[in-house]
Amino acid sequence: MKGKYHIVIQNNKLRYELDIRRNITIIRGDSATGKTKLIQLLEQAAALGESSGVDVFCERPCRTLGGKDWNLVLPNIHGQILFLDEENRFVKSQEFAAAVKGSDNYFVIVTRENLPNLPYSVEEIYGIHASGRYHDLKRTYNELYHIYSPEALSGKVEPEVVVVEDSNAGYEFFHEICRANGIVCTSAEGKSNLKTVMGELAREPSLVIADGAAIGPEMNELYQLMRHKPTVKCYLPESFEWLVLKSGMIDGKMLQDMLNHPEDFVESQEHFSWERFFASLLVEYTKDSYLKYNKSRLNKAYLHEKMKQAILDVIDGVSLQR
């Protein structure tokens, strides 16, 4: 399943509107923010049909998934948008993560908890914003908003220390840039270690670079830590491969369409996250060229001056050159 879908769920008192464009979307919020009611409306629509008074508008079928037999039901559902809430404890399991990985459905998970087994994007973590008062003859309109705004995560920064999420080609690229400019650069050796590494950073301006396409489970802890350490900023591109593709150094009209509207090309059953899609894309587009890409080891061609500068020019608000 791929594509972007606009969803409206409403009755005569409540209306929810949301846009879904990846295989995993997270809806967060404290009690009494309307999360549970969203699930209840979908359940009423499924159980009672038109007599429920609930309308669900979307190009794809929308339904809830839950209960102890979820793993028997899911293999028989295809091309649908499935809503789950935090009462279903299985959403934190490795079994559920494996099922999502091989599924051709989209998943909207309503939860206050982090889900470390799922690689969801920082861009697809939302809260519910309610406007208007609850009256018998007036709907309460609920819309989604980004919890982690780009402005809060980054900003103008000239870091003295750079921490990169992993130790692969992306780290090798940034390590070389930092070395040449007198900046300390280290690898966190995995996104689960970012909080610990960030907590050890001193007061000098610091920048954390991680793959935004899969950093969602770690974002709550990182965000809280950033609030207590204002000298620390995060730069969260989709992935290092996305930066390379965005640099313009690799030609292709279809490639530009994919970068502008990846939701129209990323098949959820084939790619667990957009990070993996962009990695596969870069490997495919460079396989017969001097820019042949290997995720585990950086091709030195990416450090040639023209290529290096083109990648750095994609990074807004961050200066790594002195």
VENJODA-V754948 format. One record per backbone hydrogen bond with DSSP energy under -1.0 kcal/mol. NH is the residue of the N-H (numbers start at 1). CO is the residue of the C=O. E is the energy in kcal/mol with one decimal. If there is no record, write none. Layout:
nh co e
NH CO E
NH CO E
This chain:
nh co e
3 263 -3.0
5 20 -3.0
7 18 -3.2
8 57 -2.1
9 16 -2.3
10 55 -2.4
11 14 -2.4
15 140 -2.0
16 9 -3.1
17 142 -1.7
18 7 -2.1
20 5 -2.8
25 107 -2.6
26 124 -2.9
27 109 -2.6
28 126 -4.0
38 34 -1.4
39 35 -1.3
40 36 -2.3
41 37 -2.4
42 38 -1.5
43 39 -2.2
44 40 -2.5
45 41 -2.3
46 42 -2.1
47 43 -2.2
48 44 -2.7
49 45 -1.5
51 48 -1.2
52 49 -1.8
53 50 -1.5
55 10 -3.3
57 8 -2.9
63 81 -2.0
65 83 -2.2
70 67 -1.4
72 69 -1.6
73 69 -1.7
74 70 -2.9
76 73 -1.7
77 74 -2.3
81 61 -2.7
82 106 -3.0
83 63 -2.7
84 108 -2.6
86 110 -1.1
88 85 -1.7
89 87 -1.2
91 88 -1.9
92 89 -1.6
93 90 -2.0
97 93 -1.7
98 94 -2.4
99 95 -1.7
100 96 -2.5
101 97 -2.2
102 98 -1.3
103 100 -1.5
106 80 -2.4
107 23 -3.0
108 82 -3.3
109 25 -3.0
110 84 -3.5
111 27 -2.0
118 115 -2.0
120 118 -1.5
122 212 -2.2
124 121 -1.2
126 26 -2.9
127 145 -2.5
129 143 -3.8
131 141 -2.4
135 138 -1.1
138 135 -1.0
140 13 -3.8
141 131 -1.5
142 15 -3.4
143 129 -2.6
145 127 -1.8
147 125 -1.7
153 149 -1.2
154 150 -2.0
157 317 -2.0
160 205 -3.2
161 205 -1.4
162 184 -2.8
163 207 -2.9
164 186 -2.7
165 209 -2.4
169 295 -2.9
172 168 -2.1
173 169 -2.2
174 170 -2.3
175 171 -2.9
176 172 -1.8
177 173 -2.0
178 174 -2.7
179 175 -2.6
180 176 -2.0
182 179 -1.0
183 178 -2.8
184 160 -1.9
186 162 -2.4
188 164 -2.9
190 165 -3.1
193 190 -1.7
194 191 -1.3
197 193 -2.3
198 194 -3.1
199 195 -2.3
201 198 -1.2
206 231 -2.5
207 161 -2.4
208 233 -2.6
209 163 -3.0
210 235 -1.7
212 237 -4.0
213 238 -1.5
214 211 -1.6
216 120 -2.5
218 215 -1.6
219 216 -1.4
222 218 -2.1
223 219 -3.0
224 220 -2.0
225 221 -2.0
226 222 -2.4
227 223 -1.6
229 225 -1.0
232 229 -2.3
233 206 -2.3
234 153 -3.4
235 208 -3.3
243 239 -1.6
244 240 -2.0
245 241 -2.4
246 242 -2.5
256 252 -1.7
257 253 -1.8
258 254 -2.1
259 255 -2.1
260 256 -2.2
261 257 -2.2
264 261 -1.8
265 262 -2.2
266 262 -2.3
268 1 -2.5
270 267 -1.3
271 267 -2.0
277 273 -1.3
278 274 -2.6
279 275 -1.7
280 276 -2.3
281 277 -2.3
282 278 -2.3
283 279 -2.2
284 280 -2.3
285 281 -2.5
286 282 -1.3
289 286 -1.9
292 289 -1.5
302 299 -2.3
303 300 -1.8
304 301 -1.3
308 304 -3.1
309 305 -2.5
310 306 -1.9
311 307 -1.9
312 308 -2.2
313 309 -2.2
314 311 -1.2
315 312 -1.1
319 157 -2.3
